[in-house]
Amino acid sequence: MTPDLPQDSSAPARWRAALARLPLYPFEWICLLLTVSSVGFLRWRGMRIDWKTVEYTVYPMLHALAWPLVLGVGLQMVMHLVQRKPLSGYLAALKSWRWWGLWLRLWVVCMALTYTYFWVKVCVPLLRADLYDPVLWKLDRLLHFGFSPSVFATALFEHSALAGGLDRWYGLWTTSVLVMIAFFTASADAVLRRRFMLSCVFLWGLGCWLYVALPALGPVFFVPELWQEIAPRIPGASAMHEALWANYQKMLTGRNGVLREFNPIYAIAAMPSLHVGAHALFAAWSWRHARPLALLFIGATMLTLLGSLVTGWHYAVDGYAGILLAYVSYRLALVCERGADPAGTPGVPAPAGEEG
């Protein structure tokens, strides 16, 4: 008689078994829940979230889907060569309809996540009239033994050409995010792809609602005189400060029911810093699956944290919160996605080497 196999009755195991019975992967149903609940909440609060908002933010991404595919596949091939792995296995994966189907599903979720993030973030001034900048400013000083990291960073770099370098580095953030999402979503490892996107859903999904829970503008808007001397050395950030502040003023008029033309991409929110958080998340996944990139993104995380202080976008505590949120998102992705096929048998163990 075949003995009974031991059953894992832990809470994470029960959650994974429940998730495996769903027709969607965890990254899909969690993003769906986030999107539906966010849109429902914004409409309940009187925001006009209709099909035009989809046209404005999603359609441009649809038209640009080809380049992340080409870029991601190209970068994966380069990484295989760097790690001295044969390309034959990766090329075989590209011939599978499952690879293409998952790639499309990943980018559909990426577009839905971007849509939700932009519209929740830009609506923060309409949802909350209070600001936590005084609290964050005091917390920064408390955590750094009475010294403000913002004051220190601006004093250190206001007469240095390095300020311009940090300004340019910070301006490359969007490009770095798109490149890394393209890279990981083009992997041959299906479990890695799903886990990675799930961690992105947690990072940006939780992040945008933390903006609502802890509304803050950032030090450059709270203490603008501190950046008067350094402003000419950070032209990119200075121009963006003006653009975002003008858009924020337009959003404030919406509190009286008269909201003029505005740009949903030009939203202000400080806590947490998802600029720092995203690079920290990429460092975590790189350390696990693309070690040659790990040191690069550990360094990138530190540079982005420093750049956020010099350019005035964030308090230091925003960056620390972003790193913590990235770690939590990474761990949640490992717990929630263990490699079970939603169309298959629940409880099937993940392939060797894929356990979290």
N, C-alpha and C positions, 0 to 999 in steps of 0.2 A: 504494500500500500504506500502511495506517495505521501510523504509527510506534508503537513500544511506549511506553507512559507510564512515567515514572520511578517506581520503587517505593521506598517509605520502609521501609528495613530496620532502623530504629532499634528499640531495646528497647521504648520506649513504644508504637510503632506495632504491634509484634508483640503486645503485651499487649492493645491495643485491638481488634485483629483477632480475638484469641482470645475476648475478652469478648463481642464482637458475635455470635459463634456460639452463645452460651448462650441458653436459653429465658427467662432472667430478666435484668433490668437489673442493672448492677453494684451499685447500692444494695441490691437484693434478695438477690443471692447472697452478698454480703459479710456482710449482716446474718444471713442463714441460717447461714452458716459460724460466725459469732460466737455465735449462740444455741445451735446444736447443740453446738459445742465447749465452751461455758461450762457448759451443763447436764450434758454428759457428764463434764466435769472435776469439777464439784461433787458429782455422784453418786458418782464414783470415789473422792472424798475423804470419802465417808460422809454427805454432806448429803442430807436427805430432800426432794429437789426433785421433787414429783409434781404431779398435776393441781390440787390445792388451791392451789398457788402461782400457777397460771394464773388460777384463779377469784378469788383475792384481788387480784391486780394488773391483770389484763387486763379482766375483766368491767366494773369501774367505768368504764374508758375507753371501752368499747363503748357504754355507756349515754349517754356524753357526747359522742359524735361529731358531733352536729348543730351544736353551737355553734361549733366551729372552722371548719366549712364556711360558716356564715352570716357569721361574723366575718371570715374570710379573703376571701371574695368582696366584702364591704362595704369592707374596707380596700384591696383592689385597685382598686375603683371610685374611692375617694377619691384614691389615688395617681395614677390616670389623670387625674383632674381637676387635681390639683396640678401634674403634669407637662404639662398641656394636650394630652393624647393623646385621640383620639376613643374613645368607649366602644364603638363599633360592632364593632370587631375583638374586643374582650374578650367582649362579649355573644355574638358568633358562636362563640367558642371554648367558651362554656358550653353551647352547643347540641350539642356533639360528644360522642359516647359515649366517644371516646378520652380526652377531658379528665376525664370522670367515672371511667373505669376507672383512669387513672393516679392520680387523687386517692385512690381507695380503696386502691390498692396502696401509695401513700406512707404512708397512715395505718396500714395493717397493719404495715408495717416500723417505724413510729414506736412502735406498741404493743409489738412484739417487742423493740425496742431498750430501751424503758423497763423491760420485764420483766427482761431480762438485766442491765441496769445495777443495778436495785434488789437483785436476789438475789446478784449477785457482790459488791456493795459491803457488804451487811449480813453476808456470810459471812467478810469479811476477818479478824475476830478469831478465827474458827475455823480459818482457813487459816494464819495467821501469828501467832506469839506475841511476836515481836520488834517494836520500834518505832523509827522513825528520827527521832523528835522531837529528841533531843539533836544529831543531825547537822544537821538543818534549822535549828535555833536557832543553831548555830555558823556555818553557811553564810550565814544572814541577816546576821550581824554581819560576817563576812568580806567579803561583797559590798558592805556599806555602811560600810566604813572603821572598823570597830570598834563602830558604833552599831547597836542593835537597832531595826528599824522598828516592832516591836510596842510596845516601851517608849516610843519617841518618839510614836507615835500615841495611846496611852492617856494619856500625860502632856499632850499637846496638847489633847485633847478631854474629859478627865475632868470639867472644870468648865464645859463649853460646852454650850449647848442644841443646837448643831450635831450632837452625838453622837446625839441622838434622831432627827434628820433622816436621818442615815446608817443608823440602825437601821431606820427605816421604809422607806428606799430598798432596803436589803438584803432586807427582807421581801417586796418586790414582784418579786423575781427570777423566781419560778416563773410568775407572771402574764406577765411580759415574754417569757419563753421560749415559752409557749404562744401568745401573740399573734403572735410573729414566725414561728413554725412555721406557724401558720394562714395568715399573710400570704403566705409564699413558696410553700407548697403549693397556693395558690389562683391562682397566676400562670397566664397564658395561654401562657407559654414552657415547653414540655415539657422542653427540655434544662436550663434553669435549675432546674426543679422536681426533676429527677433528681439533678443535681449537688448541689443544696442538701441533699437528704436523705442523699446519700452522704457529704457532709462531716459531717453530724450523726452518722451511723453511725461514722465514724472518730473523731470527737471523744469521744463518750460510750462507744463500744466500747473504744477504746484507753485512755481515761481510767479506766474501772473496773478494768482490769487493771494499770494503773500503781498504783492503790490497793493491789493485792495485792503488786506488786513492791516498793513503797516505803511500807509501812504507817506511818501517822502519825495522831495524834489532833488536832493543832493546838495553838497556843500557849495557848488558854484552858484547856485540859485539862492541858497540860504545866507551865505556870506560872500556876495559877489565882489566886494572890494578886495578880497584876498587874491583875486585872479587878475586884477588890473595890470600889474607889472609884468606878469608872465604871459598874458594874452597874446602879444605879438609873436611869441616864440612857439605858440601852439595854434597856428592859423586854422587847421582843420577842425579842431575842437571848438575854437572860438566862433567860427561860422555856424557850426551845428548848435552851439548854445543859443545863438540868436534865433535860428530857425525853429528850434524846439520851444523856446520861450514864446515866440509869436504864436505858434500853434496852440500852446497851453492857454494863452490868453483867449483864443477863440473858443476853446473848450469850456472855459469858465463862463462865457456868456450863455452857454447851454443851461446853466443852473436857473436862469430866468425864463427858460423855454424858447429862447431864440438862438439856435446854433447855426452859425454861418458855415461856409465852406471850410473844411479842415482836412488834414492829412492824417489818416490813422496810423501811419508808420512813424510819425513824429510825436511820439508819446514820451513823457518824462516819468521815470520811476527809479528809485534808488535801491530800495531794500527788497530782495537781495540783489547782488551783482551777478547777473547771469552771464555777463562777459567773462568774469573770472570763473564762474561755475561751469560754463561750457568747456573751457580749456582744462579745468580739473577733471571733468568727466572724460574727455578725450585721453587725458593722461592715464586714467584708471583702465580704460579699455585697451589702450596701447600697451600698458604694462602687462596685461593678460594675454594679448593676442598679436601685438605688433611691436615687440620690444624695441626695435630700432627707433621708433617714434616716441617712446616713453619719455626719455630724457628731454627731447625737444619740447614736449607739451608740459612737462614739469617746469621747465624754464619759461615756457610761454605763460603758464599760470602766474608765476611770480612777476613777470614783466607786465602782464595785463593788470595785476593788482596794483603795481607801482604806477602804471599809466593811468589807472582810474583815479588815483590820488592827485597826480600832477595835472591832469586835465579837469579835475573837479567834478567828475561825474558821480563819484561815490565816496562814502565814508569808508574807512578801513574795515569797520564791522560789517559793511555790506559784502565786502569780498570774503571775509571769513564765513559769513552765512552762505554765500554762494558755493564755497568749497564744501561746507557741511552738507548742503542740499545736494550737491553732485555726488558725494559719497553715499548719502541715503538713497538717491535715485539708482545708483549703481548696484547697491546691495538689494534693493527691492526688485530690480530686474532679475537678479540671480535667483531670488527666492520664488518669484511669480512665474518665471519661464524656465522650466527644466527640460524642455525638448520634447514633450509629449505631442503627438500629432492630434489635432482636434478632431480629425476625421477617423482616428484609429482608436485603439484600446487605451482607456485611461490607465495611468500608473505604469506605463512602459518606461523602463529606465532610460536615461539619456545615454548616448554613446560614450565610450571611454574617453576620459579627458574633458567631458563637458559638464561634469557635476560642479555645482557652485560651492 
